[in-house]
Structure formats: C-alpha cells, structure tokens
Amino acid sequence: MASNQIIQVHLFGQEIGRIGLDEDKKRSSFQYHPDFLESNQLLNIFPKTGIIKRTPFVQLFNQFDNATFNGIPPQFADSLPDMFGNIIFKAWLDRKEKSNISVLEQLAYISNRGMGALEYQPALDLPINATIDLDQIIQVLKDVLDFKKLEEQGSINNQALINVFKIGTSAGGARPKIIISEHKKNGTIIPGDLEYSNDYHHYLVKLALEEDINYPREIIEFCYYQILKKVGIRMMDSKLIDHKHFATLRFDRQNGEKQHVLTATGLTGWDFKDAKMSSYENLFKLCSFLKIPHAQMEELFKRMVFNVIYGNTDDHLKNHSFIYNKEKDNWNLSPAYDVTFALNPFLDFKNTNRALSINGKRDQIQLSDLKKIADDFTIKNPTGIIKDIQGLKNELFALLDEHGVSKKVSNRISKQLKKII
C-alpha cells in the first residue's frame, strides 16, 4: 500500500465507512459511508465519547500517534494484535522477507478474522488450512518466542507458522494464545479465525509451554474461573485441554453470529498504559455514560473487589470490554476475562501496584477505598460482597491442590492475597 492509504470497514455485512492513513503527516481519517448514514440504523455502534462523530464529513485524527493506537482511532486499533500477536506478526513478515508493514496493511491481513465484528477490506490473502495440531503449534511458538533460535536456525515450518499467524495474531495479550472452533457433535477442532457458525463451540485457548511446568499459569486461571462463578461474576464457560491449556468460550461469537465488542480503551481513547486515565472510577463512569444496567455495575464492583483480594493487578482498561446489542442499539458489560493471579509467585513483592487505581491508590487498598466507590455509584451492601468474596480463599487453594499446583506456588500466592475485612 502507498503511504496515503484507505481501507474499508464493514460491520454486520455492510460497509460502514473507510479509514485513511497518511504516514508522512502521521494523520488518520475516517468517513462514514453515505448509504450507512442514510439507513439511520446502528446509531450507537461508536458511542459519543468525542472521537468518531456521526457525520458525513471526513474526520481527521492526529492524537493517536503512539504504540497503543498506531495512529488510528481507538475503535479500530482495538482490532490490532497486542504483544504476543505482534511477535507472531513479525515472524510472519520475516518469513516473507518483508521488514515493514503499515497499520492498515495489518488490518487488511486481519480482514474478517479478527476479534469482535469489525471487518476490513480489501483483504490480503492467506492460505487456508483446516488442520490443528496443538503440539506442532506449540513447537512453532517456542521457536518464534526464542529469538536467538529463530535467527540462528531459520527452520520454522512455513505452514505451521501460517497456522499460528492466522489463529494467533488477532487474540490480544502477552501470553501465547490461539482461537479454535470445536464441532459440537463430532468434536473436530479447526482454526477459529473464519468459523463462527452455531455448529461449533468457539474458544480462545491460552497455551501452556514446557517452561511453565513449575508455574502453571493456565491451570491457575482455570481455578480462578471456578471461584469467579461462585460469587456471581459472569464468565464464559471454560475448560482445560490436555489438563494444561486454558480454553474459554468467546463472547464475541454467540448463536452463530459475530458480536461487536470494544474494550474500554477502544470506546474512549483512554490509553490503557496512561496512569492518569486508568482508574475504576473512570470505568464506572463509562458504565454510567453507556447506560449499563445497574446490576452490571454491581457486578463490576464484585470484579474490582475480587481483583483486589485475589491478586489480579493486571486489570487494565483493555481487560474490560463491552458488547453491542444490535437489536436494542445499546451496550452491555461483557463477561469477565483475563482474571487470574497476575504476579510471578517466585518473586517477592513489597508493594503491588494495580493497573487501575481505586480512590486514587494503586496499592494498600483498604475497606474505606472500596466503600467510597460503592457510595459514589450506589452499590448496595459492599461489606457483604467483600466478605462473600474473601470467604472463598480456602476453596481456591483446594482447587489449586486438586489440579496439581505445587505447595510452593500456592503458598507464594497465599502470601500476596489481600485481607480487607
């Protein structure tokens, strides 16, 4: 693509507009398709947070030229891969002997394979291969993540790398993960990048690598998932594959349809790396702005309390998402995800700073801080909620023991858990 590029954006089978990028001026643009505006439908796909306005005119953006947004509006930057996906993307480019690629070319490669429902055209073709071999994929991941080995040997199987690229670049986060689809009747597993029919269960799978054997992150997350359900925090059904890989159903693929999903960062333009904007107060205010049902705000309070007590400090703005209801033209809080013990249990921490502040604090959170949030956003019986969540610690450690997590790891986790009451 040339330095001045344009790409189409599609949603629910129709073109809604086009993104432009002028790399020389470090400026992007967006313009709605006139037919979409004239239809007067899907009025709230991009809520009025001051970024994308519902106007027929070209809208220009120069405030998003950073590593989080790569120069384009946050609603579309949400479709880009995060740390792990970028590692795979770089390996893919190296394999193609292509050293540079624009952000719009990245979207073109993601095309209709991304998380959520936004799609990008013109698409850049990838070979189609309908086989999944987890052992092979994990071996490729190990080779890709080991940069020295990659440089010295250059022997990665090309088709295997293609498979990882297709099903791994659109899933966010720093840990190796892929998206797969499992046939409901015969159990056949295929790449989940293009499939979203109701014949399949659609999973995001976090892969356990051999070096994780002493710190089984995926097993720990599965145990956390089971505790979350006990306190009334919604999360998609999840399971372990081969007793080690954490698989969770995707909430952006439901009832045979793609769901339009945006993170808190994607909705607002709040950079999840920016401490000034990263607070639970802002997250609750966003819920109020979106007119989220109060029961979901109460659930958000439970998530906040759970994260504080159980050591999930990586609760940043991209780890909170919202799902658009196209029939009602409104938004709802998505199920919880990426909720686990976020610290390395083999390291000693004097202070553990949270991604999202609470009452202006990122550590040493007290009952008064949580109750301040409850008072500000009309959450009933905060003390009872805290007691109920805190009372499940013994069940968590019983689950960790049941799943073979070592006493050393469990004891380290126990030392970092917070007692509020």
LINKADA-V224773 format. One record per residue. RES is the residue in one letter. PHI is phi in whole degrees, -180 to 180 (999 if undefined). PSI is psi as a letter, one per 40 degrees, with the letter a starting at -180 (999 if undefined). OMEGA is omega in whole degrees, 0 to 359 (NA if undefined). Layout:
RES_PHI_PSI_OMEGA + RES_PHI_PSI_OMEGA
This chain:
M_999_i_179 + A_-74_i_182 + S_-65_d_177 + N_-106_h_193 + Q_-118_i_176 + I_-140_h_178 + I_-139_i_180 + Q_-83_i_175 + V_-116_h_180 + H_-119_i_177 + L_-148_h_179 + F_53_f_173 + G_84_e_179 + Q_-138_i_176 + E_-77_h_180 + I_-100_e_180 + G_171_a_182 + R_-138_i_176 + I_-101_h_174 + G_-115_i_179 + L_-142_h_174 + D_-109_g_185 + E_-67_d_181 + D_-65_d_180 + K_-91_e_181 + K_52_f_184 + R_-138_h_176 + S_-117_i_180 + S_-145_i_172 + F_-144_h_175 + Q_-138_h_177 + Y_-66_i_172 + H_-72_h_184 + P_-60_d_179 + D_-64_d_179 + F_-66_d_179 + L_-63_d_182 + E_-67_d_179 + S_-68_d_179 + N_57_f_179 + Q_-114_i_177 + L_49_f_188 + L_-66_d_190 + N_-114_f_182 + I_-65_d_173 + F_-124_g_184 + P_-55_i_186 + K_-78_g_179 + T_-99_e_175 + G_87_e_180 + I_-106_c_179 + I_-91_h_180 + K_-101_i_180 + R_-86_g_184 + T_-141_i_179 + P_-77_e_185 + F_-84_i_176 + V_-68_h_179 + Q_-109_h_184 + L_-106_i_183 + F_-137_h_174 + N_-127_e_184 + Q_-94_e_185 + F_-114_f_182 + D_-86_g_177 + N_-146_i_186 + A_-69_d_181 + T_-76_d_187 + F_-108_e_178 + N_54_f_174 + G_91_e_184 + I_-111_i_180 + P_-55_i_185 + P_-56_d_181 + Q_-59_d_180 + F_-94_d_176 + A_-62_d_176 + D_-57_d_182 + S_-79_e_184 + L_-78_i_179 + P_-70_i_174 + D_-95_a_191 + M_-56_d_182 + F_-65_d_179 + G_-61_d_179 + N_-68_d_176 + I_-63_d_179 + I_-66_d_180 + F_-62_d_179 + K_-63_d_179 + A_-63_d_178 + W_-63_d_180 + L_-64_d_178 + D_-60_d_180 + R_-65_d_180 + K_-87_e_182 + E_57_f_178 + K_-123_h_189 + S_-88_e_186 + N_-138_i_179 + I_-149_h_181 + S_-81_i_180 + V_-65_d_178 + L_-72_d_174 + E_-66_d_174 + Q_-59_d_179 + L_-64_d_178 + A_-65_d_177 + Y_-69_d_177 + I_-65_d_172 + S_51_b_180 + N_-103_f_184 + R_-106_e_188 + G_-82_i_174 + M_-70_i_182 + G_78_a_186 + A_-118_e_179 + L_-70_h_179 + E_-128_i_187 + Y_-129_h_179 + Q_-135_i_5 + P_-74_i_181 + A_-81_i_172 + L_-100_h_192 + D_-69_i_170 + L_-128_i_176 + P_-59_i_180 + I_-97_h_177 + N_-140_h_189 + A_-101_f_179 + T_-115_i_177 + I_-127_h_174 + D_-128_g_186 + L_-60_d_180 + D_-62_d_179 + Q_-65_d_181 + I_-63_d_179 + I_-64_d_178 + Q_-63_d_178 + V_-63_d_179 + L_-59_d_179 + K_-61_d_180 + D_-67_d_181 + V_-67_d_182 + L_-73_d_176 + D_-93_g_189 + F_-60_d_181 + K_-64_d_180 + K_-65_d_179 + L_-61_d_182 + E_-69_d_185 + E_-76_d_188 + Q_-100_d_181 + G_56_f_190 + S_-114_f_181 + I_-69_h_176 + N_-61_h_188 + N_-64_d_182 + Q_-66_d_177 + A_-64_d_177 + L_-64_d_177 + I_-59_d_180 + N_-61_d_179 + V_-64_d_179 + F_-59_d_183 + K_-64_d_188 + I_-105_e_182 + G_-122_d_187 + T_-79_d_185 + S_-90_e_178 + A_-88_h_187 + G_-79_i_175 + G_101_i_184 + A_-95_e_183 + R_-89_i_177 + P_-61_h_179 + K_-152_i_179 + I_-136_i_175 + I_-116_h_182 + I_-134_i_174 + S_-127_h_182 + E_-116_h_182 + H_-62_h_186 + K_-65_d_185 + K_-96_d_186 + N_-103_e_175 + G_76_e_178 + T_-60_h_179 + I_-108_h_180 + I_-130_i_174 + P_-57_h_184 + G_-99_e_185 + D_-75_d_183 + L_-112_e_186 + E_-87_h_173 + Y_-146_e_181 + S_-71_i_181 + N_-78_e_177 + D_-77_e_186 + Y_-124_i_162 + H_-90_h_184 + H_-110_h_187 + Y_-118_i_161 + L_-101_h_185 + V_-116_h_173 + K_-94_h_190 + L_-92_h_175 + A_-89_h_177 + L_-99_i_185 + E_-58_d_183 + E_-71_e_180 + D_-89_e_189 + I_-60_d_180 + N_-83_e_179 + Y_-136_g_186 + P_-77_g_185 + R_-56_d_185 + E_-68_d_177 + I_-67_d_178 + I_-61_d_179 + E_-64_d_178 + F_-64_d_177 + C_-66_d_176 + Y_-62_d_178 + Y_-56_d_182 + Q_-68_d_177 + I_-72_d_179 + L_-54_d_183 + K_-62_d_184 + K_-71_d_182 + V_-105_e_176 + G_79_f_174 + I_-98_h_183 + R_-70_h_171 + M_-149_i_180 + M_-65_i_179 + D_-53_h_185 + S_-135_i_180 + K_-156_i_173 + L_-102_h_173 + I_-101_h_182 + D_56_f_177 + H_61_f_181 + K_-151_d_180 + H_-95_h_182 + F_-88_h_181 + A_-117_h_179 + T_-128_h_179 + L_-61_i_182 + R_-85_h_177 + F_-82_e_175 + D_-91_e_174 + R_-134_h_183 + Q_-140_h_176 + N_54_f_178 + G_72_e_181 + E_-133_i_171 + K_-78_i_177 + Q_-108_h_178 + H_-78_h_185 + V_-127_h_173 + L_-134_i_175 + T_-77_i_175 + A_-60_d_176 + T_-65_d_181 + G_-66_d_180 + L_-75_d_193 + T_-113_d_189 + G_82_e_174 + W_-74_h_179 + D_-65_h_183 + F_-66_e_177 + K_-91_e_184 + D_-91_h_183 + A_-61_d_183 + K_-63_d_183 + M_-96_e_188 + S_-90_g_179 + S_-145_i_175 + Y_-68_d_177 + E_-58_d_179 + N_-63_d_180 + L_-65_d_177 + F_-66_d_178 + K_-64_d_176 + L_-63_d_177 + C_-59_d_179 + S_-64_d_180 + F_-61_d_180 + L_-81_e_181 + K_60_f_176 + I_-66_h_178 + P_-53_i_186 + H_-62_d_178 + A_-60_d_178 + Q_-75_d_175 + M_-68_d_175 + E_-65_d_177 + E_-66_d_177 + L_-61_d_176 + F_-61_d_177 + K_-60_d_179 + R_-62_d_180 + M_-61_d_180 + V_-62_d_179 + F_-59_d_181 + N_-61_d_180 + V_-67_d_186 + I_-71_d_190 + Y_-102_e_168 + G_77_f_174 + N_-90_g_182 + T_-85_e_183 + D_-92_f_185 + D_-97_f_187 + H_-71_i_188 + L_-67_d_176 + K_-85_e_175 + N_-98_e_172 + H_-133_h_185 + S_-128_i_181 + F_-135_i_183 + I_-114_h_180 + Y_-86_h_174 + N_-100_h_187 + K_-72_d_177 + E_-73_d_182 + K_-97_e_180 + D_56_f_178 + N_-141_i_186 + W_-120_i_176 + N_-135_i_175 + L_-65_h_179 + S_-73_i_169 + P_-58_i_179 + A_-69_i_177 + Y_-156_i_181 + D_53_f_178 + V_-107_h_183 + T_-163_i_175 + F_-72_h_193 + A_-95_e_183 + L_-101_i_175 + N_-77_h_185 + P_-68_e_180 + F_-90_e_177 + L_-111_i_178 + D_-97_h_182 + F_-120_h_173 + K_-83_d_176 + N_-129_i_179 + T_-121_h_182 + N_-80_h_182 + R_-86_i_175 + A_-66_d_179 + L_-108_h_179 + S_-77_i_178 + I_-132_h_183 + N_55_f_177 + G_80_e_184 + K_-119_i_177 + R_-115_e_173 + D_-150_i_180 + Q_54_f_179 + I_-70_h_182 + Q_-114_i_177 + L_-55_d_182 + S_-62_d_179 + D_-68_d_180 + L_-68_d_180 + K_-69_d_176 + K_-63_d_176 + I_-62_d_181 + A_-61_d_179 + D_-65_d_184 + D_-66_d_186 + F_-122_f_171 + T_55_f_175 + I_-95_h_184 + K_-80_i_173 + N_51_f_180 + P_-61_d_181 + T_-64_d_178 + G_-65_d_178 + I_-62_d_181 + I_-63_d_180 + K_-61_d_181 + D_-62_d_182 + I_-70_d_181 + Q_-67_d_183 + G_-74_e_182 + L_-102_e_182 + K_-60_d_181 + N_-62_d_178 + E_-65_d_177 + L_-60_d_184 + F_-72_d_173 + A_-65_d_178 + L_-66_d_179 + L_-60_d_179 + D_-66_d_180 + E_-60_d_182 + H_-95_e_171 + G_82_e_176 + V_-72_h_186 + S_-63_i_177 + K_-61_d_180 + K_-61_d_179 + V_-67_d_180 + S_-59_d_180 + N_-66_d_178 + R_-64_d_177 + I_-63_d_182 + S_-57_d_181 + K_-65_d_183 + Q_-93_e_180 + L_-71_i_189 + K_-100_h_172 + K_-106_h_183 + I_-95_d_184 + I_-120_999_NA
